[in-house]
Amino acid sequence: MSALWVRNLIGAVVMVAAIGVIIATTLGDQWTTYRDTVVPDVVVAKGESGGAGGYTWEVDSVRHLNRKPSRFGPQLPEVAVLTVVTVDMSGPARENPETCSAVITDGQRRWASEKAGGLGPTPPDGVGIRCEKPGPVQFAFVLPQDAVPDALDVTSADGRLLARMML
């Protein structure tokens, strides 16, 4: 009876090890992809700059508007504020740059940036909206009036979290 028990124990250990290897090899890439969407490459303190994705990131300005900057398009809801964040993205120009977008958070809630033609102001000349080239990049967000954003997350087109900049 003891030989059967030892054989079953060895079989169970081999099975657990095999399942561990299968999980590690098949889910490893998926876990890495997921982790890249929730853990930033760099966290930039307020007033500082930090490097991620081959660029240096720094918050240049944060503006809060209580009305839409243009007369065209939909109006800003009465209980909302338009927050415009300009980020300086410095580094070498690339032939096929990866585009980006941004999400702003107050620690509990998150809001995606407005798309081109949305409620955000038209960026001044030389200011981008999707990280096409190094230089200033503008992101606009429609937030509830009670929101106090504390961080801006810049994400790549595939959802990777490049930089979290504290506001």
Z-matrix of the N, CA and C atoms (Angstrom, degrees):
N
C 1 1.442
C 2 1.520 1 111.63
N 3 1.330 2 117.99 1 -33.78
C 4 1.456 3 120.43 2 -178.36
C 5 1.525 4 112.04 3 -70.08
N 6 1.329 5 118.86 4 -31.07
C 7 1.466 6 121.31 5 178.09
C 8 1.526 7 110.19 6 -66.12
N 9 1.317 8 116.62 7 -38.88
C 10 1.462 9 120.94 8 177.86
C 11 1.530 10 110.53 9 -64.87
N 12 1.315 11 116.37 10 -40.75
C 13 1.463 12 121.12 11 179.27
C 14 1.524 13 111.05 12 -63.63
N 15 1.330 14 118.02 13 -43.79
C 16 1.465 15 122.74 14 178.95
C 17 1.527 16 110.12 15 -64.24
N 18 1.341 17 116.61 16 -43.71
C 19 1.466 18 120.29 17 179.56
C 20 1.531 19 110.46 18 -62.35
N 21 1.317 20 118.01 19 -42.18
C 22 1.467 21 121.35 20 178.70
C 23 1.530 22 111.33 21 -65.55
N 24 1.315 23 116.75 22 -38.52
C 25 1.463 24 120.67 23 178.17
C 26 1.525 25 110.80 24 -64.63
N 27 1.326 26 116.93 25 -44.50
C 28 1.470 27 120.79 26 177.96
C 29 1.525 28 110.04 27 -62.64
N 30 1.314 29 116.85 28 -42.49
C 31 1.467 30 120.64 29 178.05
C 32 1.520 31 111.97 30 -61.78
N 33 1.327 32 116.96 31 -40.48
C 34 1.468 33 120.83 32 178.75
C 35 1.520 34 111.14 33 -65.60
N 36 1.333 35 117.61 34 -41.26
C 37 1.466 36 121.29 35 178.68
C 38 1.524 37 110.25 36 -63.87
N 39 1.329 38 117.63 37 -43.95
C 40 1.468 39 121.70 38 178.68
C 41 1.524 40 109.97 39 -62.70
N 42 1.329 41 117.43 40 -41.72
C 43 1.458 42 120.74 41 -179.86
C 44 1.534 43 111.06 42 -64.67
N 45 1.311 44 117.78 43 -43.76
C 46 1.468 45 121.26 44 178.68
C 47 1.525 46 110.17 45 -62.71
N 48 1.323 47 117.60 46 -41.70
C 49 1.468 48 120.98 47 178.32
C 50 1.520 49 110.72 48 -64.40
N 51 1.332 50 117.50 49 -42.12
C 52 1.467 51 121.02 50 179.67
C 53 1.525 52 110.84 51 -64.39
N 54 1.319 53 116.99 52 -42.34
C 55 1.469 54 120.29 53 177.90
C 56 1.527 55 109.99 54 -63.93
N 57 1.319 56 117.53 55 -40.08
C 58 1.467 57 120.90 56 177.18
C 59 1.515 58 112.28 57 -61.01
N 60 1.328 59 117.17 58 -42.60
C 61 1.470 60 121.19 59 178.31
C 62 1.522 61 110.47 60 -65.48
N 63 1.315 62 117.23 61 -43.03
C 64 1.471 63 120.61 62 179.79
C 65 1.526 64 110.28 63 -62.49
N 66 1.309 65 116.85 64 -45.93
C 67 1.470 66 120.00 65 179.68
C 68 1.523 67 110.80 66 -63.08
N 69 1.316 68 117.02 67 -44.66
C 70 1.472 69 120.29 68 -178.36
C 71 1.518 70 111.75 69 -64.02
N 72 1.330 71 117.89 70 -39.27
C 73 1.467 72 119.48 71 -176.62
C 74 1.518 73 112.54 72 -80.35
N 75 1.332 74 118.66 73 -33.73
C 76 1.463 75 119.01 74 -178.25
C 77 1.518 76 112.89 75 -88.20
N 78 1.313 77 117.76 76 -33.09
C 79 1.461 78 120.10 77 -178.33
C 80 1.522 79 113.38 78 -96.18
N 81 1.319 80 118.06 79 -9.89
C 82 1.461 81 121.15 80 -177.53
C 83 1.514 82 112.85 81 -58.49
N 84 1.340 83 117.14 82 -48.60
C 85 1.464 84 120.61 83 179.88
C 86 1.522 85 111.25 84 -65.39
N 87 1.328 86 116.48 85 -40.67
C 88 1.460 87 119.52 86 179.48
C 89 1.529 88 110.78 87 -65.62
N 90 1.316 89 117.26 88 -38.16
C 91 1.458 90 120.86 89 178.16
C 92 1.524 91 110.07 90 -65.20
N 93 1.332 92 117.30 91 -42.73
C 94 1.464 93 121.35 92 178.82
C 95 1.524 94 110.37 93 -61.79
N 96 1.335 95 116.84 94 -43.79
C 97 1.462 96 120.79 95 178.66
C 98 1.524 97 110.34 96 -61.44
N 99 1.319 98 117.29 97 -45.75
C 100 1.462 99 120.57 98 178.22
C 101 1.526 100 110.90 99 -61.89
N 102 1.313 101 116.72 100 -45.85
C 103 1.467 102 121.24 101 -177.81
C 104 1.523 103 110.99 102 -59.79
N 105 1.337 104 116.89 103 -36.99
C 106 1.464 105 121.09 104 178.89
C 107 1.523 106 112.21 105 -65.84
N 108 1.339 107 118.13 106 -19.33
C 109 1.465 108 120.36 107 179.61
C 110 1.522 109 112.60 108 -89.79
N 111 1.330 110 118.25 109 -11.03
C 112 1.467 111 120.13 110 -178.24
C 113 1.529 112 113.94 111 -121.65
N 114 1.320 113 117.38 112 -16.98
C 115 1.465 114 121.12 113 179.19
C 116 1.528 115 107.71 114 -114.41
N 117 1.338 116 118.22 115 116.08
C 118 1.469 117 120.21 116 -177.34
C 119 1.525 118 112.14 117 -70.43
N 120 1.343 119 114.83 118 152.77
C 121 1.465 120 120.14 119 174.09
C 122 1.525 121 110.39 120 -62.94
N 123 1.342 122 116.33 121 -33.98
C 124 1.463 123 120.84 122 -179.71
C 125 1.528 124 109.01 123 -150.12
N 126 1.322 125 116.27 124 145.00
C 127 1.467 126 122.59 125 171.54
C 128 1.521 127 106.38 126 -110.65
N 129 1.332 128 115.56 127 120.23
C 130 1.460 129 121.70 128 -176.16
C 131 1.526 130 108.83 129 -101.47
N 132 1.319 131 116.34 130 120.68
C 133 1.464 132 121.29 131 179.13
C 134 1.530 133 110.07 132 -67.15
N 135 1.316 134 116.19 133 156.18
C 136 1.465 135 121.82 134 179.29
C 137 1.527 136 109.72 135 -57.19
N 138 1.331 137 116.07 136 129.00
C 139 1.457 138 121.54 137 179.06
C 140 1.517 139 114.64 138 81.80
N 141 1.327 140 117.84 139 0.60
C 142 1.466 141 122.22 140 -178.76
C 143 1.526 142 109.87 141 -110.78
N 144 1.333 143 116.07 142 177.57
C 145 1.461 144 121.61 143 173.83
C 146 1.518 145 108.29 144 -128.05
N 147 1.335 146 115.62 145 157.92
C 148 1.458 147 120.11 146 -179.52
C 149 1.507 148 110.75 147 -151.85
N 150 1.326 149 116.70 148 152.91
C 151 1.455 150 121.72 149 -176.72
C 152 1.514 151 112.96 150 -99.63
N 153 1.343 152 115.39 151 135.14
C 154 1.467 153 122.05 152 175.59
C 155 1.519 154 108.45 153 -160.22
N 156 1.317 155 116.34 154 141.45
C 157 1.459 156 120.70 155 177.37
C 158 1.517 157 113.47 156 64.59
N 159 1.323 158 117.78 157 23.71
C 160 1.460 159 120.95 158 -179.68
C 161 1.518 160 114.03 159 83.53
N 162 1.324 161 117.85 160 4.10
C 163 1.459 162 122.37 161 179.45
C 164 1.527 163 109.82 162 -124.54
N 165 1.327 164 115.17 163 160.96
C 166 1.458 165 121.67 164 172.08
C 167 1.521 166 107.06 165 -104.27
N 168 1.324 167 116.68 166 129.30
C 169 1.462 168 123.44 167 -175.06
C 170 1.526 169 110.25 168 -112.86
N 171 1.345 170 115.22 169 138.25
C 172 1.460 171 120.46 170 177.30
C 173 1.526 172 109.16 171 -155.17
N 174 1.331 173 117.13 172 136.63
C 175 1.465 174 120.85 173 176.05
C 176 1.516 175 107.77 174 -73.27
N 177 1.329 176 116.08 175 124.15
C 178 1.460 177 121.57 176 -179.77
C 179 1.529 178 110.81 177 -90.71
N 180 1.338 179 116.91 178 -46.44
C 181 1.466 180 119.56 179 -179.78
C 182 1.526 181 110.46 180 -156.17
N 183 1.331 182 114.88 181 155.67
C 184 1.465 183 122.80 182 174.74
C 185 1.522 184 106.75 183 -132.40
N 186 1.337 185 115.94 184 122.57
C 187 1.469 186 120.65 185 178.64
C 188 1.524 187 108.90 186 -121.64
N 189 1.327 188 116.40 187 144.27
C 190 1.461 189 122.44 188 177.02
C 191 1.525 190 107.20 189 -118.95
N 192 1.327 191 116.65 190 121.63
C 193 1.464 192 121.97 191 -178.40
C 194 1.525 193 108.95 192 -115.65
N 195 1.337 194 116.57 193 138.69
C 196 1.459 195 119.52 194 178.83
C 197 1.525 196 112.27 195 -99.65
N 198 1.330 197 116.36 196 5.87
C 199 1.467 198 120.34 197 174.48
C 200 1.523 199 108.81 198 -147.41
N 201 1.308 200 115.15 199 158.90
C 202 1.458 201 121.52 200 -179.57
C 203 1.526 202 109.13 201 -68.59
N 204 1.338 203 118.00 202 135.48
C 205 1.463 204 120.15 203 -175.70
C 206 1.528 205 114.94 204 -72.17
N 207 1.334 206 119.16 205 -16.55
C 208 1.466 207 119.81 206 179.00
C 209 1.523 208 109.46 207 -122.61
N 210 1.320 209 115.47 208 164.69
C 211 1.461 210 120.04 209 -178.99
C 212 1.519 211 112.22 210 -87.36
N 213 1.326 212 117.74 211 -9.81
C 214 1.456 213 121.64 212 -175.36
C 215 1.527 214 110.95 213 -94.61
N 216 1.320 215 116.19 214 154.93
C 217 1.456 216 121.02 215 175.72
C 218 1.511 217 112.64 216 81.90
N 219 1.326 218 115.49 217 -173.86
C 220 1.467 219 119.70 218 -177.70
C 221 1.525 220 111.94 219 -67.46
N 222 1.313 221 115.04 220 153.30
C 223 1.462 222 120.62 221 179.22
C 224 1.528 223 110.56 222 -86.10
N 225 1.299 224 115.57 223 156.51
C 226 1.457 225 122.32 224 177.20
C 227 1.532 226 108.62 225 -71.96
N 228 1.331 227 118.54 226 130.33
C 229 1.471 228 119.45 227 177.73
C 230 1.532 229 111.02 228 -57.92
N 231 1.335 230 116.61 229 149.50
C 232 1.467 231 121.41 230 -176.46
C 233 1.520 232 113.35 231 -61.42
N 234 1.313 233 117.90 232 -31.50
C 235 1.469 234 121.45 233 -176.54
C 236 1.526 235 112.04 234 -95.30
N 237 1.335 236 116.14 235 20.41
C 238 1.467 237 119.95 236 -176.07
C 239 1.521 238 111.04 237 -124.05
N 240 1.313 239 114.97 238 160.71
C 241 1.455 240 122.88 239 174.26
C 242 1.526 241 107.00 240 -129.51
N 243 1.304 242 116.31 241 145.03
C 244 1.461 243 121.95 242 178.26
C 245 1.523 244 107.70 243 -97.85
N 246 1.318 245 116.90 244 116.40
C 247 1.464 246 122.31 245 179.37
C 248 1.518 247 107.98 246 -104.79
N 249 1.331 248 115.87 247 123.28
C 250 1.466 249 121.99 248 -178.55
C 251 1.522 250 108.03 249 -114.89
N 252 1.325 251 115.81 250 119.98
C 253 1.464 252 121.98 251 -179.19
C 254 1.523 253 108.10 252 -114.53
N 255 1.330 254 115.97 253 127.19
C 256 1.461 255 121.13 254 175.09
C 257 1.520 256 107.89 255 -107.93
N 258 1.324 257 115.11 256 127.66
C 259 1.459 258 122.80 257 -177.51
C 260 1.517 259 108.50 258 -115.09
N 261 1.327 260 116.74 259 137.28
C 262 1.466 261 120.68 260 174.37
C 263 1.524 262 107.69 261 -93.60
N 264 1.331 263 115.73 262 119.00
C 265 1.457 264 122.79 263 179.07
C 266 1.527 265 106.85 264 -112.31
N 267 1.318 266 117.22 265 102.35
C 268 1.462 267 119.62 266 -176.97
C 269 1.519 268 110.19 267 -110.12
N 270 1.319 269 114.54 268 148.00
C 271 1.459 270 121.08 269 -179.13
C 272 1.511 271 109.54 270 154.78
N 273 1.321 272 117.02 271 -174.77
C 274 1.464 273 120.28 272 -177.39
C 275 1.531 274 111.80 273 -73.71
N 276 1.326 275 115.88 274 145.15
C 277 1.465 276 120.88 275 174.58
C 278 1.526 277 108.55 276 -69.42
N 279 1.319 278 116.33 277 148.93
C 280 1.465 279 121.45 278 -179.87
C 281 1.512 280 109.91 279 -122.44
N 282 1.331 281 115.42 280 151.21
C 283 1.462 282 120.32 281 -178.67
C 284 1.531 283 111.40 282 -67.03
N 285 1.321 284 117.97 283 -47.31
C 286 1.469 285 122.90 284 177.99
C 287 1.528 286 108.96 285 -122.63
N 288 1.326 287 117.25 286 78.38
C 289 1.470 288 118.86 287 -174.96
C 290 1.525 289 111.78 288 -68.96
N 291 1.309 290 114.88 289 148.55
C 292 1.454 291 121.38 290 175.33
C 293 1.524 292 107.75 291 -80.47
N 294 1.321 293 117.08 292 132.91
C 295 1.459 294 119.56 293 178.60
C 296 1.526 295 109.69 294 -79.53
N 297 1.319 296 115.34 295 164.69
C 298 1.457 297 119.45 296 -179.18
C 299 1.520 298 109.75 297 -141.78
N 300 1.299 299 114.44 298 167.38
C 301 1.458 300 121.85 299 171.15
C 302 1.526 301 106.21 300 -141.02
N 303 1.311 302 116.53 301 -177.83
C 304 1.465 303 118.73 302 -176.89
C 305 1.517 304 110.59 303 -139.92
N 306 1.312 305 113.62 304 156.25
C 307 1.456 306 123.19 305 175.20
C 308 1.523 307 106.12 306 -132.10
N 309 1.335 308 116.34 307 138.00
C 310 1.461 309 120.03 308 177.88
C 311 1.529 310 107.38 309 -112.45
N 312 1.322 311 116.48 310 146.39
C 313 1.463 312 120.12 311 -176.43
C 314 1.524 313 111.26 312 -137.76
N 315 1.319 314 114.82 313 152.05
C 316 1.466 315 120.28 314 172.80
C 317 1.528 316 110.51 315 -108.49
N 318 1.309 317 116.68 316 14.80
C 319 1.456 318 121.96 317 -178.91
C 320 1.519 319 113.27 318 95.76
N 321 1.322 320 116.90 319 -22.28
C 322 1.469 321 121.96 320 178.97
C 323 1.522 322 111.87 321 -118.58
N 324 1.336 323 115.93 322 -38.39
C 325 1.467 324 121.73 323 -176.42
C 326 1.521 325 109.31 324 -121.18
N 327 1.346 326 115.43 325 158.48
C 328 1.467 327 120.95 326 179.59
C 329 1.530 328 108.98 327 -132.29
N 330 1.341 329 115.88 328 144.52
C 331 1.454 330 121.36 329 177.73
C 332 1.521 331 109.03 330 -131.90
N 333 1.327 332 116.50 331 133.46
C 334 1.465 333 121.69 332 177.97
C 335 1.523 334 109.21 333 -79.08
N 336 1.325 335 115.77 334 153.23
C 337 1.466 336 120.47 335 179.25
C 338 1.524 337 109.90 336 -70.51
N 339 1.318 338 114.95 337 153.92
C 340 1.456 339 121.76 338 176.68
C 341 1.525 340 109.46 339 -68.13
N 342 1.304 341 116.16 340 144.33
C 343 1.466 342 121.11 341 176.30
C 344 1.527 343 108.88 342 -81.10
N 345 1.330 344 116.46 343 165.83
C 346 1.465 345 121.15 344 177.61
C 347 1.528 346 108.84 345 -57.09
N 348 1.323 347 116.42 346 135.24
C 349 1.453 348 121.10 347 -179.49
C 350 1.517 349 113.40 348 85.98
N 351 1.324 350 117.73 349 2.14
C 352 1.466 351 121.59 350 179.29
C 353 1.516 352 110.55 351 -82.84
N 354 1.305 353 116.27 352 -146.85
C 355 1.459 354 121.53 353 -177.78
C 356 1.520 355 113.55 354 -79.92
N 357 1.322 356 117.95 355 -13.93
C 358 1.461 357 121.35 356 -177.78
C 359 1.514 358 112.88 357 -69.26
N 360 1.333 359 116.43 358 155.97
C 361 1.464 360 119.97 359 178.16
C 362 1.524 361 111.24 360 -70.44
N 363 1.316 362 115.50 361 153.42
C 364 1.463 363 120.25 362 174.38
C 365 1.518 364 107.62 363 -68.49
N 366 1.335 365 117.38 364 127.45
C 367 1.469 366 118.41 365 -178.34
C 368 1.524 367 111.57 366 -66.30
N 369 1.316 368 117.71 367 146.81
C 370 1.466 369 120.56 368 175.78
C 371 1.531 370 110.33 369 -63.60
N 372 1.326 371 116.43 370 164.46
C 373 1.467 372 120.85 371 177.27
C 374 1.522 373 109.92 372 -55.06
N 375 1.323 374 115.93 373 136.46
C 376 1.457 375 121.45 374 178.15
C 377 1.517 376 114.71 375 86.39
N 378 1.336 377 116.87 376 -2.56
C 379 1.465 378 120.68 377 178.95
C 380 1.524 379 108.18 378 -106.67
N 381 1.323 380 116.57 379 124.52
C 382 1.459 381 121.74 380 -178.95
C 383 1.515 382 112.02 381 -88.25
N 384 1.342 383 114.82 382 174.22
C 385 1.464 384 119.76 383 176.87
C 386 1.526 385 112.26 384 -128.98
N 387 1.345 386 118.20 385 -5.02
C 388 1.467 387 119.77 386 -177.27
C 389 1.525 388 113.18 387 -140.15
N 390 1.300 389 118.53 388 21.50
C 391 1.475 390 122.55 389 177.39
C 392 1.529 391 112.50 390 64.22
N 393 1.336 392 117.88 391 32.99
C 394 1.462 393 120.31 392 -179.15
C 395 1.521 394 112.49 393 -67.14
N 396 1.328 395 116.35 394 -29.70
C 397 1.468 396 120.55 395 -178.63
C 398 1.523 397 108.51 396 -150.34
N 399 1.335 398 116.71 397 158.48
C 400 1.468 399 119.17 398 177.74
C 401 1.527 400 110.98 399 -60.01
N 402 1.305 401 115.56 400 150.00
C 403 1.459 402 121.70 401 -179.73
C 404 1.512 403 109.62 402 131.05
N 405 1.321 404 116.65 403 -168.06
C 406 1.462 405 119.28 404 -179.55
C 407 1.528 406 112.09 405 -70.67
N 408 1.329 407 115.96 406 142.58
C 409 1.465 408 123.48 407 178.34
C 410 1.526 409 107.17 408 -129.96
N 411 1.330 410 116.19 409 133.33
C 412 1.465 411 121.02 410 -177.55
C 413 1.528 412 110.87 411 -108.45
N 414 1.325 413 115.66 412 134.01
C 415 1.460 414 122.37 413 174.90
C 416 1.521 415 108.02 414 -125.75
N 417 1.341 416 116.99 415 135.72
C 418 1.467 417 121.72 416 179.47
C 419 1.525 418 109.20 417 -120.41
N 420 1.328 419 115.97 418 142.63
C 421 1.464 420 122.24 419 -176.78
C 422 1.518 421 109.87 420 -135.75
N 423 1.318 422 116.82 421 137.69
C 424 1.461 423 121.92 422 172.01
C 425 1.524 424 106.38 423 -97.31
N 426 1.342 425 115.57 424 115.24
C 427 1.463 426 121.75 425 -175.27
C 428 1.521 427 110.77 426 -120.80
N 429 1.330 428 117.40 427 153.56
C 430 1.465 429 119.20 428 171.24
C 431 1.532 430 109.17 429 -64.22
N 432 1.326 431 116.72 430 151.28
C 433 1.462 432 120.05 431 -177.94
C 434 1.522 433 112.98 432 -61.06
N 435 1.329 434 117.92 433 -26.34
C 436 1.465 435 120.14 434 -178.62
C 437 1.530 436 113.31 435 -84.94
N 438 1.314 437 118.05 436 -3.45
C 439 1.468 438 120.95 437 -178.74
C 440 1.526 439 110.72 438 -76.00
N 441 1.320 440 115.63 439 136.79
C 442 1.461 441 122.31 440 175.10
C 443 1.529 442 106.25 441 -123.46
N 444 1.338 443 116.91 442 90.36
C 445 1.464 444 118.91 443 -175.71
C 446 1.522 445 111.75 444 -65.80
N 447 1.333 446 115.37 445 141.88
C 448 1.460 447 119.21 446 179.62
C 449 1.522 448 113.54 447 -120.82
N 450 1.337 449 118.21 448 -9.01
C 451 1.463 450 119.52 449 179.76
C 452 1.520 451 110.84 450 -154.49
N 453 1.318 452 114.96 451 149.29
C 454 1.459 453 123.50 452 175.15
C 455 1.522 454 106.97 453 -117.45
N 456 1.333 455 116.73 454 125.68
C 457 1.458 456 121.97 455 177.21
C 458 1.518 457 108.91 456 -105.69
N 459 1.333 458 117.10 457 123.43
C 460 1.463 459 121.98 458 174.82
C 461 1.519 460 106.98 459 -97.03
N 462 1.335 461 116.02 460 124.53
C 463 1.455 462 121.40 461 -177.59
C 464 1.521 463 110.91 462 -118.43
N 465 1.329 464 116.07 463 148.32
C 466 1.457 465 121.24 464 177.17
C 467 1.524 466 108.93 465 -78.75
N 468 1.327 467 116.27 466 171.85
C 469 1.459 468 121.10 467 -178.91
C 470 1.528 469 111.89 468 -61.10
N 471 1.330 470 117.81 469 -28.60
C 472 1.471 471 120.67 470 179.51
C 473 1.531 472 112.58 471 -90.12
N 474 1.333 473 117.86 472 8.24
C 475 1.454 474 121.90 473 175.42
C 476 1.516 475 115.68 474 93.07
N 477 1.338 476 117.43 475 -1.64
C 478 1.470 477 120.64 476 -179.79
C 479 1.527 478 109.41 477 -67.86
N 480 1.309 479 117.10 478 134.14
C 481 1.464 480 122.83 479 -179.42
C 482 1.523 481 108.67 480 -84.72
N 483 1.338 482 116.19 481 104.56
C 484 1.463 483 121.22 482 -175.42
C 485 1.521 484 112.28 483 -78.19
N 486 1.318 485 116.20 484 -52.41
C 487 1.465 486 119.58 485 -174.55
C 488 1.517 487 110.03 486 -146.66
N 489 1.321 488 115.77 487 138.52
C 490 1.463 489 121.95 488 171.13
C 491 1.521 490 106.13 489 -110.79
N 492 1.336 491 115.64 490 118.77
C 493 1.460 492 120.92 491 -179.39
C 494 1.520 493 109.07 492 -110.33
N 495 1.312 494 115.54 493 122.35
C 496 1.459 495 120.65 494 179.67
C 497 1.531 496 108.73 495 -74.66
N 498 1.326 497 115.16 496 138.98
C 499 1.470 498 120.26 497 -177.22
C 500 1.522 499 110.79 498 -101.77
